[in-house]
Amino acid sequence: MKPFKQMTILGVGLIGASLAQACAQRKLVARIVGFGRNADNLKKAEKLNIIDAGSTDMKTAVAGSDLVVLCTPVGSLVERVREMIPFLQDGCIITDTGSVKGTLVQEIDALITDRIHYVGAHPIAGGEQSGMDASSPDLLTGAKCIITPTANTQAQALERITAFWDAVGMHTLAMNPEEHDTIFGALSHLPHIVAYALMNTVAEVKTEHHNGILPMSGNGLKDITRIASSDPVMWRDICLYNKRPVVKLINQFQESLENIKILIEQDQAVALQETFANANLNRGKLVENNK
């Protein structure tokens, strides 16, 4: 892959900082600039050699960059693109790390001019921890990265961004933006919503002698609700931007839960066991596919 001269990362958090370290380690860019609203965070990133320079001023941050990577919460991405466009050099390519693609890609595509390019991307990496302190140059290595081109995507830009994410160490896969949102609504967004709801439900349980029961929990609850520790702002934006698929999936999950409730109410032991056995089987496939 031909290295980029300068990359600007908007949002030097978990993904942004990890990407910066991976690019520096693999020599994919000559210079890395960070943009953010928190000057102290940018200074820390400079001190740790995660970025070469940082700025809270958009014009300064993107000046001279031939690659811009959007790593801020999805709710702010469109506004950030609108803000930076007047300051981008001709031929600059924008990509992103957003977990939602359909509406987001459409809105960014509408802002793109003939002199700059945009290729949507979603690296499937990270976890419940957030922020630069949790970053690692190996976070993205071996993980999947979904590329979401549209009819407006310039072929050369698509080829270069695909090569870029490949060079970072990821396995790239092209996908329609709307199909992406349905798939990852099920694989990622719904599980996070369930974890948040489950954690709140259990936390509100009280008995005659115990005003809160969480101190009595074993590791099972901690394991199943691990992702409820994820950044609330990020997941608020993801849910609102992916509203239609998420609401449809919540309805589907509620039907599944209601069916289990009925089986319990009616003492249908055999059917209940079969339902749980089917879940065991499906989780086995999940584990096998993610080895």
C-alpha positions in Angstrom: 0.0 0.0 0.0 1.2 3.5 -0.9 1.6 5.4 2.5 -0.4 8.5 3.1 1.5 11.7 3.7 -0.6 12.8 6.7 -3.6 11.3 8.5 -5.9 13.3 10.8 -7.8 11.3 13.4 -10.9 12.9 14.8 -11.3 11.5 18.2 -8.2 10.1 19.8 -10.0 7.5 22.0 -9.9 3.7 22.0 -10.2 3.2 18.3 -8.5 6.4 17.1 -5.5 5.9 19.4 -5.2 2.3 18.5 -5.4 3.1 14.8 -2.7 5.8 15.2 -0.3 3.4 16.9 -0.9 0.6 14.3 -0.3 3.1 11.4 2.9 4.3 13.0 4.1 0.8 13.8 3.4 -0.3 10.2 4.6 2.9 8.6 1.3 3.5 6.8 1.4 7.3 7.2 4.3 9.8 7.4 2.6 12.0 10.0 -0.4 11.7 12.3 -2.5 14.6 13.6 -5.2 14.3 16.2 -8.3 16.5 16.5 -10.5 16.7 19.6 -12.3 19.1 21.9 -10.1 18.1 24.9 -6.7 19.8 24.6 -5.3 17.9 27.6 -6.2 14.5 25.9 -4.4 15.6 22.8 -1.3 16.8 24.8 -1.3 13.4 26.5 -1.5 11.6 23.1 1.5 13.7 21.9 3.5 13.0 25.0 2.9 9.2 24.6 3.9 9.5 20.9 0.5 8.3 19.8 0.1 11.4 17.5 2.7 13.8 16.1 0.6 16.8 16.8 -2.9 17.7 18.0 -5.3 20.6 17.7 -8.7 21.6 18.8 -9.0 23.7 15.7 -10.5 21.9 12.7 -8.8 24.0 10.1 -5.4 23.4 11.7 -6.0 19.7 12.3 -6.9 18.8 8.7 -4.6 21.1 6.8 -2.3 19.1 4.5 -3.9 15.8 5.3 -4.6 13.3 2.5 -6.5 11.0 4.8 -9.0 11.8 7.5 -10.5 9.1 9.8 -13.6 9.9 11.8 -13.5 8.2 15.2 -16.0 10.3 17.1 -19.5 9.1 18.2 -21.7 8.6 15.2 -24.1 11.4 16.3 -21.3 14.0 15.6 -19.8 12.6 12.4 -22.0 14.5 9.8 -21.4 17.8 11.6 -17.7 17.2 11.7 -17.6 16.4 7.9 -19.6 19.6 7.2 -17.1 21.6 9.4 -14.0 20.2 7.8 -14.9 20.2 4.1 -13.8 23.9 3.4 -10.4 23.1 4.7 -9.6 19.8 3.0 -7.0 19.6 0.3 -8.0 18.3 -3.2 -8.0 14.5 -3.3 -8.3 14.0 0.4 -10.1 10.7 1.4 -12.4 10.5 4.4 -13.2 7.2 6.1 -14.8 6.5 9.4 -15.2 3.9 12.2 -18.9 4.3 12.9 -21.0 1.3 14.0 -24.0 2.6 11.9 -23.8 3.1 8.2 -27.2 3.5 6.4 -28.4 7.0 7.2 -24.9 8.1 8.2 -23.4 7.2 4.8 -26.2 8.9 2.9 -25.8 12.1 4.9 -22.1 12.2 4.4 -22.3 11.3 0.7 -24.6 14.3 0.3 -21.9 16.6 1.6 -19.0 15.2 -0.5 -17.8 17.3 -3.5 -15.9 16.3 -6.6 -12.5 17.3 -5.1 -12.7 15.0 -2.0 -13.8 11.4 -1.4 -15.6 9.4 1.3 -15.5 5.6 1.9 -17.5 4.3 4.9 -15.9 1.7 7.1 -16.7 -0.1 10.4 -13.8 -1.8 12.1 -15.2 -4.6 14.3 -12.9 -4.1 17.3 -12.9 -2.7 20.8 -14.8 -3.6 23.9 -16.5 -2.3 27.0 -13.5 -0.1 27.8 -13.2 3.2 26.2 -10.6 6.0 25.9 -7.0 6.3 24.9 -5.7 4.5 28.0 -7.3 1.3 26.8 -5.8 1.6 23.3 -3.3 -0.8 21.8 -1.5 -1.0 18.4 -2.7 -4.6 18.2 -6.4 -3.9 18.9 -7.4 -4.0 15.2 -5.1 -6.8 14.2 -7.0 -9.8 12.8 -10.4 -8.3 13.3 -13.0 -7.7 10.6 -13.5 -4.3 8.9 -16.7 -3.7 7.0 -16.4 -1.4 4.0 -19.7 0.2 2.8 -19.4 1.7 -0.6 -22.3 3.3 -2.4 -23.0 4.3 -6.0 -21.3 7.6 -5.3 -18.0 6.0 -4.0 -15.1 6.8 -6.3 -13.4 3.5 -7.4 -9.9 4.6 -6.7 -10.7 5.9 -3.2 -12.5 2.6 -2.5 -9.4 0.7 -3.6 -7.1 2.8 -1.5 -9.2 2.7 1.7 -9.7 -1.0 1.4 -5.9 -1.4 1.0 -5.4 0.9 4.0 -7.6 -1.2 6.4 -6.0 -4.4 5.1 -2.6 -2.9 5.8 -3.7 -2.1 9.4 -4.0 -5.8 9.8 -7.8 -6.2 9.4 -9.9 -8.5 7.2 -12.0 -6.3 5.0 -15.4 -7.2 3.7 -17.6 -5.0 1.4 -21.3 -4.7 2.2 -24.3 -2.6 1.4 -24.8 0.1 4.2 -28.4 -0.9 4.9 -27.5 -4.6 5.1 -24.7 -3.7 7.4 -27.1 -2.0 9.8 -29.4 -5.0 9.9 -26.6 -7.5 10.5 -24.8 -5.4 13.2 -28.1 -4.3 14.7 -28.5 -8.0 15.5 -24.9 -8.9 16.3 -23.9 -5.9 18.3 -26.6 -3.2 18.9 -29.3 -5.5 20.3 -26.9 -7.3 22.6 -25.8 -4.0 24.1 -29.4 -2.9 24.6 -30.3 -6.2 26.2 -27.2 -5.9 28.5 -28.2 -2.4 29.6 -31.9 -3.4 30.2 -30.8 -6.6 32.1 -28.4 -4.6 34.3 -31.1 -2.0 35.2 -33.7 -4.7 35.8 -31.6 -6.7 38.2 -30.3 -3.6 39.9 -33.9 -2.5 40.8 -34.8 -5.9 42.4 -35.4 -5.5 46.2 -36.6 -7.9 48.8 -37.9 -7.6 52.4 -34.5 -7.7 53.9 -32.3 -6.5 51.0 -32.6 -3.1 49.4 -30.2 -4.1 46.7 -29.0 -7.6 45.6 -26.0 -6.8 43.4 -23.4 -7.6 46.1 -24.6 -11.2 46.2 -24.0 -11.8 42.5 -21.5 -14.3 41.2 -19.6 -14.1 37.9 -22.5 -15.2 35.7 -24.2 -11.8 35.9 -20.9 -9.9 35.5 -20.1 -11.9 32.4 -23.4 -11.5 30.7 -23.6 -7.8 31.3 -20.0 -7.0 30.6 -20.9 -4.7 27.6 -23.2 -2.7 29.8 -20.0 -0.9 30.8 -19.7 0.5 27.3 -19.8 4.3 26.7 -23.5 5.5 27.1 -23.0 8.4 24.7 -21.7 6.2 21.9 -24.5 3.7 22.3 -27.2 6.4 22.6 -26.1 7.7 19.2 -25.8 4.2 17.6 -29.4 3.3 18.7 -30.9 6.6 17.4 -29.0 6.4 14.1 -30.0 2.8 13.6 -33.5 3.2 14.9 -35.5 1.1 12.4 -33.4 -2.1 12.5 -32.9 -1.8 16.3 -36.7 -1.4 17.1 -37.5 -4.3 14.8 -34.9 -6.5 16.5 -36.1 -5.4 20.0 -39.6 -6.6 18.9 -38.2 -9.9 17.7 -36.4 -10.4 20.9 -39.4 -9.5 23.0 -41.4 -12.2 21.1 -38.7 -14.7 21.8 -38.7 -13.8 25.5 -42.5 -13.9 25.6 -42.4 -17.4 24.2 -40.1 -18.5 26.9 -42.3 -16.9 29.5 -45.3 -18.8 28.2 -43.4 -22.1 28.3 -42.5 -21.5 31.9 -46.1 -20.4 32.9 -47.5 -23.5 31.2 -44.9 -25.9 32.7 -43.9 -27.0 29.2 -40.7 -28.7 30.4 -39.8 -30.5 27.1 -40.3 -27.4 24.9 -38.4 -25.2 27.4 -35.5 -27.6 27.4 -35.5 -27.7 23.6 -35.5 -23.9 23.4 -32.5 -23.8 25.7 -30.8 -26.6 23.9 -31.2 -24.7 20.6 -29.6 -21.7 22.2 -26.7 -23.9 23.3 -26.3 -25.2 19.8 -26.3 -21.7 18.3 -23.8 -20.4 20.8 -21.6 -23.3 20.0 -21.6 -22.2 16.3 -20.8 -18.7 17.4 -17.8 -19.8 19.5 -16.6 -22.0 16.7 -16.8 -19.3 14.1 -14.9 -16.8 16.3 -11.9 -19.1 17.1 
